[in-house]
Amino acid sequence: MGVYLHSAATRISNSYKKKHDYAPLTPRETECLKWVSSGKTNWEIGKILNISQTTVRTHIDNVKEKFGVITSTQAVAIAISEGVIAF
């Protein structure tokens, strides 16, 4: 997963212009995204944060919409390249 994530982050950061024109992430969205970057599933994140799996999915979907991407991996790559989360 780490190799794939690094490759995706490099590819996206080369094609993604750092416009900072996305809406800021909420603390909960950031927290969920950090757990996604650690390889946790929505179910696992829900158990860790004591929220439902559906709520986790909603937070991640909001992040993907804010970043204008389709997958969680793309969202993590952008968040890392923008310094929103650390790898």
Sequence and secondary structure as in RCSB ss.txt:
>XXXX:A:sequence
MGVYLHSAATRISNSYKKKHDYAPLTPRETECLKWVSSGKTNWEIGKILNISQTTVRTHIDNVKEKFGVITSTQA
VAIAISEGVIAF
>XXXX:A:secstr
 HHHHHHHHHHHHHH      S    HHHHHHHHHHHTT  HHHHHHHHTS HHHHHHHHHHHHHHHT SSHHHH
HHHHHHTTSS  
